[in-house]
Amino acid sequence: MKKRLNTYHAALAPYSFWALLFILVPLVFIAYYAFTDDSFAFTTEHFTRFFTATSNILEDDGTSREVRTYLLIFWRSVKLAVISTAICLVLGYPIAYIIARAPEKTQKTMITLIMIPMWMNFLIRTYAWMTILQDTGIFNNILSALGLGQLHIIGTETAVIIGMVYDYFPYMVLPIYSIMAKMDLRLLEAARDLGCGSLSVLRRVIWPLSIPGVVSGITMVLIPSISTFYISQKLGNGKFFLIGDAIEGQYMANNLHFAAAIAFILMVILLVAMAIVKYVTNRYVYGGERE
């Protein structure tokens, strides 16, 4: 038994070292920079600045309005991320179910098609959507050929959402599919034998059993969507400043301590949100049985 434990610890050592070096140490440095000033003295000034800094924005009617700069940026990031995640869930859930119920060979083909965009570099995918959505792009050329006129999409929130959905869509489909593929079909048959219709089977059987995949998918889409910056820069033409843009901008301006503070605040908020989701899932989906 002791020998087996020693073998287990030896096998675990490389992964522990990797996690310590590339996960824990960077987090410690972020926290250290967030709570220090340029002379590395303790301060909470950066957090105060995040919550109290103001700026004036121009309204559509030409008037200006004072807003909390970084709170507005954070709200905009959350809004676009939630919309993108909701679209990914609405589109991805039925697709995951269709794939899970397909024959094995078809499943492999469909999963490959879902993953193909992930084979390309993130930057290339974003540039591709710039080419498609710009005023002289493929999409507007097709609309013009059909006599439907043109739509100005690039540089709008719609373009940013399209980019987020396209880039993170596989992260919603794959976790849900992995759960549905393991689902016992006899449960569905039993529900139908008991008189449940298709919608009732979905609501009472399929949805509750797929909740772990849904929660994983939402987490994997929502977190990178909130913190993204490249998509908003290219597809939004820099008009929609997100929290990731704020962090990158402060870093490029060599304001490392304030950039770390913004990253620290974002990290804490996301951790709290994930803890709440886990608590609600355990309490109301699993009846408090899972920890």
C-alpha positions as CSV (number, residue, x, y, z in Angstrom):
1,M,0.0,0.0,0.0
2,K,2.8,2.4,0.9
3,K,4.6,1.6,-2.3
4,R,1.5,2.3,-4.3
5,L,1.1,5.7,-2.6
6,N,4.7,6.5,-3.3
7,T,4.2,5.7,-7.0
8,Y,1.0,7.8,-7.0
9,H,2.8,10.8,-5.5
10,A,5.7,10.4,-7.9
11,A,3.3,10.4,-10.9
12,L,1.5,13.4,-9.5
13,A,4.7,15.5,-9.0
14,P,5.1,16.8,-12.6
15,Y,1.5,17.9,-12.7
16,S,1.8,19.6,-9.3
17,F,4.9,21.4,-10.4
18,W,3.3,22.5,-13.6
19,A,0.2,23.8,-11.8
20,L,2.4,25.6,-9.2
21,L,4.6,27.2,-11.8
22,F,2.0,28.2,-14.5
23,I,-1.2,28.7,-12.4
24,L,-0.5,29.5,-8.8
25,V,2.6,31.6,-9.2
26,P,1.1,34.0,-11.8
27,L,-2.0,34.4,-9.6
28,V,0.2,35.3,-6.7
29,F,2.0,37.9,-8.8
30,I,-1.3,39.4,-10.0
31,A,-2.5,39.8,-6.4
32,Y,0.9,41.3,-5.4
33,Y,0.9,43.8,-8.2
34,A,-2.8,44.6,-7.6
35,F,-2.2,45.6,-4.0
36,T,1.0,47.6,-4.5
37,D,1.9,50.9,-6.1
38,D,4.9,51.7,-8.4
39,S,7.2,51.6,-5.4
40,F,5.7,48.2,-4.3
41,A,4.1,49.7,-1.2
42,F,0.8,48.3,-0.1
43,T,-2.2,50.3,-1.5
44,T,-5.9,49.9,-2.5
45,E,-5.8,52.9,-4.7
46,H,-6.2,50.8,-7.9
47,F,-9.4,49.3,-6.7
48,T,-10.8,52.7,-5.7
49,R,-9.9,54.0,-9.1
50,F,-11.7,51.0,-10.8
51,F,-15.0,51.7,-8.9
52,T,-14.9,55.5,-8.8
53,A,-13.2,56.7,-12.1
54,T,-15.6,58.7,-14.2
55,S,-15.7,60.0,-17.8
56,N,-18.2,61.7,-20.1
57,I,-20.0,59.9,-22.9
58,L,-21.9,61.5,-25.8
59,E,-25.5,60.6,-26.1
60,D,-27.4,60.2,-29.4
61,D,-29.1,63.6,-28.9
62,G,-25.7,65.4,-28.6
63,T,-25.7,65.8,-24.8
64,S,-23.0,64.3,-22.6
65,R,-23.4,62.1,-19.5
66,E,-21.0,61.3,-16.7
67,V,-20.6,57.6,-16.1
68,R,-18.4,55.3,-14.0
69,T,-15.9,54.4,-16.6
70,Y,-14.7,50.9,-15.6
71,L,-18.1,49.9,-14.2
72,L,-19.7,50.7,-17.6
73,I,-17.0,48.7,-19.4
74,F,-17.5,45.8,-17.1
75,W,-21.3,45.9,-17.5
76,R,-20.9,46.0,-21.3
77,S,-18.5,43.0,-21.2
78,V,-21.0,41.0,-19.1
79,K,-23.9,42.0,-21.3
80,L,-22.2,40.9,-24.5
81,A,-20.9,37.7,-22.9
82,V,-24.3,36.7,-21.5
83,I,-26.0,37.3,-24.9
84,S,-23.3,35.3,-26.7
85,T,-23.5,32.5,-24.1
86,A,-27.3,32.4,-24.4
87,I,-27.1,32.2,-28.2
88,C,-24.5,29.4,-28.0
89,L,-26.8,27.5,-25.6
90,V,-29.9,27.9,-27.7
91,L,-28.1,26.8,-30.9
92,G,-25.7,24.3,-29.3
93,Y,-28.2,22.3,-27.1
94,P,-30.3,20.9,-30.0
95,I,-27.2,20.3,-32.1
96,A,-25.6,18.4,-29.3
97,Y,-28.7,16.3,-28.9
98,I,-28.9,15.5,-32.6
99,I,-25.2,14.5,-32.7
100,A,-25.6,12.3,-29.6
101,R,-28.6,10.4,-31.1
102,A,-26.9,10.0,-34.5
103,P,-25.2,6.7,-35.6
104,E,-21.6,6.4,-34.4
105,K,-19.9,7.2,-37.7
106,T,-22.2,10.2,-38.2
107,Q,-21.3,11.4,-34.7
108,K,-17.6,11.4,-35.5
109,T,-18.2,13.3,-38.7
110,M,-20.4,15.9,-37.1
111,I,-18.0,16.4,-34.1
112,T,-15.2,16.9,-36.6
113,L,-17.2,19.6,-38.4
114,I,-17.9,21.3,-35.1
115,M,-14.1,21.2,-34.2
116,I,-12.8,22.3,-37.6
117,P,-12.8,26.0,-36.8
118,M,-10.7,25.3,-33.7
119,W,-8.0,24.0,-35.9
120,M,-7.4,27.5,-37.2
121,N,-5.7,30.2,-35.2
122,F,-8.0,32.5,-33.2
123,L,-6.7,35.6,-34.9
124,I,-7.3,34.1,-38.4
125,R,-10.9,33.3,-37.5
126,T,-11.5,36.8,-36.4
127,Y,-9.9,38.3,-39.5
128,A,-12.1,36.0,-41.6
129,W,-15.2,37.4,-40.0
130,M,-13.9,40.9,-40.6
131,T,-13.7,40.0,-44.3
132,I,-17.2,38.5,-44.3
133,L,-19.0,41.3,-42.3
134,Q,-17.4,44.5,-43.7
135,D,-19.4,46.8,-45.9
136,T,-17.7,45.4,-49.0
137,G,-17.5,41.9,-47.7
138,I,-19.0,38.6,-48.8
139,F,-22.2,39.0,-46.7
140,N,-23.1,42.4,-48.1
141,N,-22.2,41.4,-51.6
142,I,-24.7,38.5,-51.4
143,L,-27.4,40.9,-50.1
144,S,-26.7,43.4,-52.9
145,A,-26.8,40.6,-55.5
146,L,-30.2,39.6,-54.2
147,G,-31.4,43.2,-54.3
148,L,-31.8,43.4,-50.5
149,G,-29.5,46.3,-49.9
150,Q,-26.6,46.3,-47.5
151,L,-26.3,46.0,-43.7
152,H,-23.7,47.9,-41.7
153,I,-22.6,45.2,-39.3
154,I,-18.9,45.6,-38.7
155,G,-18.2,48.0,-35.9
156,T,-21.4,47.2,-34.0
157,E,-22.3,45.0,-31.0
158,T,-23.9,42.5,-33.4
159,A,-20.5,41.9,-35.1
160,V,-18.8,41.4,-31.7
161,I,-21.5,38.9,-30.6
162,I,-21.2,37.0,-33.9
163,G,-17.5,36.7,-33.4
164,M,-17.9,35.5,-29.8
165,V,-20.5,32.9,-30.8
166,Y,-18.5,31.6,-33.7
167,D,-15.2,31.3,-31.7
168,Y,-16.7,29.8,-28.5
169,F,-19.6,27.7,-29.9
170,P,-17.7,24.4,-29.9
171,Y,-17.1,24.9,-26.1
172,M,-20.8,24.8,-25.6
173,V,-21.6,21.8,-27.9
174,L,-18.9,19.4,-26.8
175,P,-19.6,19.3,-23.0
176,I,-23.3,18.9,-23.6
177,Y,-22.7,16.2,-26.3
178,S,-20.4,14.3,-24.0
179,I,-23.2,14.1,-21.3
180,M,-25.9,13.3,-23.8
181,A,-23.9,10.5,-25.5
182,K,-23.7,8.7,-22.1
183,M,-27.5,9.1,-21.4
184,D,-29.4,5.8,-20.9
185,L,-31.9,5.6,-23.7
186,R,-34.0,3.3,-21.6
187,L,-35.0,6.3,-19.5
188,L,-36.4,8.1,-22.5
189,E,-38.3,5.0,-23.5
190,A,-39.6,4.6,-20.0
191,A,-40.8,8.2,-20.0
192,R,-42.6,7.7,-23.3
193,D,-44.2,4.4,-22.0
194,L,-45.6,6.4,-19.1
195,G,-47.3,8.8,-21.4
196,C,-44.8,11.7,-21.7
197,G,-44.8,13.6,-24.9
198,S,-41.6,14.8,-26.6
199,L,-41.6,18.2,-24.8
200,S,-42.3,16.5,-21.5
201,V,-39.5,14.0,-22.0
202,L,-37.2,16.9,-22.8
203,R,-38.2,18.9,-19.7
204,R,-38.4,16.0,-17.2
205,V,-35.7,13.6,-18.4
206,I,-33.2,15.0,-21.0
207,W,-32.8,18.5,-19.5
208,P,-32.1,17.5,-15.9
209,L,-29.7,14.7,-17.0
210,S,-27.8,17.2,-19.2
211,I,-27.4,19.9,-16.6
212,P,-23.7,19.1,-15.9
213,G,-22.9,19.5,-19.5
214,V,-24.9,22.7,-19.8
215,V,-23.1,24.2,-16.7
216,S,-19.7,23.2,-18.1
217,G,-20.6,24.7,-21.5
218,I,-21.9,28.0,-20.0
219,T,-18.7,28.3,-17.9
220,M,-16.4,27.5,-20.8
221,V,-18.1,30.1,-23.0
222,L,-19.0,32.9,-20.5
223,I,-15.6,33.3,-18.9
224,P,-13.5,33.8,-22.1
225,S,-16.3,35.9,-23.6
226,I,-16.2,38.3,-20.6
227,S,-12.4,38.7,-20.8
228,T,-11.9,38.8,-24.5
229,F,-10.4,41.8,-26.2
230,Y,-9.2,40.9,-29.7
231,I,-12.7,40.3,-31.0
232,S,-14.0,43.6,-29.8
233,Q,-11.0,45.4,-31.3
234,K,-11.3,44.0,-34.8
235,L,-15.1,43.3,-35.2
236,G,-16.1,46.3,-33.1
237,N,-13.6,48.6,-34.7
238,G,-12.5,49.6,-31.2
239,K,-15.9,51.2,-30.5
240,F,-16.9,48.8,-27.8
241,F,-14.3,48.8,-25.1
242,L,-14.5,45.7,-23.0
243,I,-12.9,44.7,-19.7
244,G,-10.2,42.7,-21.6
245,D,-9.4,45.8,-23.7
246,A,-9.0,47.8,-20.4
247,I,-6.5,45.3,-19.0
248,E,-4.6,45.1,-22.3
249,G,-4.6,48.9,-22.6
250,Q,-3.2,49.4,-19.1
251,Y,-0.6,46.8,-19.7
252,M,0.5,48.4,-23.0
253,A,0.7,51.7,-21.2
254,N,3.0,50.1,-18.6
255,N,0.4,50.6,-15.8
256,L,1.0,47.0,-14.6
257,H,-0.4,47.5,-11.1
258,F,-3.7,48.9,-12.3
259,A,-3.9,46.2,-15.0
260,A,-3.4,43.6,-12.3
261,A,-6.1,45.2,-10.1
262,I,-8.6,45.0,-13.0
263,A,-7.6,41.4,-13.6
264,F,-7.9,40.6,-9.9
265,I,-11.4,42.1,-9.7
266,L,-12.5,40.2,-12.8
267,M,-11.1,36.9,-11.4
268,V,-12.8,37.4,-8.0
269,I,-16.1,38.2,-9.6
270,L,-15.9,35.1,-11.9
271,L,-14.9,32.8,-9.0
272,V,-17.9,34.1,-7.0
273,A,-20.2,33.6,-9.9
274,M,-18.9,30.0,-10.5
275,A,-19.4,29.3,-6.7
276,I,-23.0,30.5,-6.9
277,V,-23.7,28.4,-10.0
278,K,-22.2,25.3,-8.3
279,Y,-24.3,26.0,-5.1
280,V,-27.5,26.5,-7.0
281,T,-26.9,23.4,-9.2
282,N,-26.1,21.2,-6.2
283,R,-29.0,22.5,-4.2
284,Y,-31.8,22.6,-6.8
285,V,-30.7,20.1,-9.4
286,Y,-29.0,17.4,-7.4
287,G,-30.9,18.0,-4.2
288,G,-27.8,18.9,-2.2
289,E,-26.3,15.4,-2.7
290,R,-23.2,16.5,-4.7
291,E,-20.3,18.5,-3.2
